[in-house]
């Protein structure tokens, strides 16, 4: 009787912990997101008030537009965080979103302008990144036993990713297409595909990239400027040289928020691609490092969510979303510092741009939903192993007398 009562109490205790974890959002992820959003508001106003006045006759038009996009993105984040992410695994949902995205990408080629719809204001390529991650997570989690088979695993994967990337290249948006391909290969690796197939996917991706670069004169110019910049930074692209000037002017502590001189004259697109250079000039090395640390913590929480969640769909989805945000950050900062070829990736949560902001917040909301459904059972003292290896000091510890009882 006593043993039965103890067992029932243990089961109830475990169920209570599981239920508690299904209602708790990863607050560190939420806090990092909130800080970056507030920082983004400051930088958007700092980089757009002059442009907004020249283009619209008011300093606050672009800021107001950014705030509306932010409000819509937060709504999407909250909705995704409250919903059960496992509902996204329903095939008809993933297929519907995938087909809808492809249709919109085709419409951009027919009636769109400047890689987007409505006079280039809304770019479906940003949505395509998120939908590709979702679709691949659904597909790979249901085909894990076939991923090591070329015709049933790799070939359909290559066709799917190839269609999306081709439609984006035709806009043309080479950087977004490259991001989609890199994310897809990363998720293929996370799904446990064979090394031979991974190597083949990388070879195909590099070959396609080589052909695309040689087909578009802009791609050839960017690679040539990048290689020249590696030899001598003063021979790099105009964009990178001006960004380096902004960092040098900022020094350690910066010239002060809103006091950048580069955003008014020599620095290209300071509110989107070059926003990190403006951060370096206005807030200096210290401010730049703080932004990098915030993104590192955010991505660390994403990796932790992917490790903790139990089902393969959640792992792939969390890993893909985290990898996507990390790739966007690395590419944007790497381009500004001259260590990567030029690409038009926005800095997530900070750059001006409604499409990028709303889609990124939607992805963060899905990550929060996955964190709510972390169903990992942490055993009580009664069910722990005889020897417990603690991660913080790696010493073997014997259970106490209470645990042994």
Buried (B, 14 or more C-beta within 10 A) or exposed (E): EEEEEEEEEBEEEBEEBBEEBEEEBBEBBBBBBEBBBEBBBBBBBBBBBBBBBEEBEEBBBBBEBBBEBBEBBBBBBEEBBEBEBBEBBEEEBBEEBBEEBBEBBBEBEEEBEEBBBEEEEBBBBBBBBBBBBBBBBBBBBBBBEBBBEBEEBBEEBBEBBBEBBEBBBBBBBBBBBBBBBBBBBBBBBBBEBBEEBBEBBBEBBEEBBEEBBEEBEEBEEBBEBBEBBEEEEEEBBEBBBBBBBBBEBBEEEBBEBBEBBBBEEBBBBBBBBBBBBBBBBBBBBEBBEEBBEBBEBBBBBBBBBBEBBEBBBBBBBBBBBBBBBBBBBBBBBBBBBBEBBBBBBBBBBBBBBBBBBBBBBBBBBBBBBBBBBBEEEEEBEBEEEEEEEEEEEEEEEEBEEEBEE
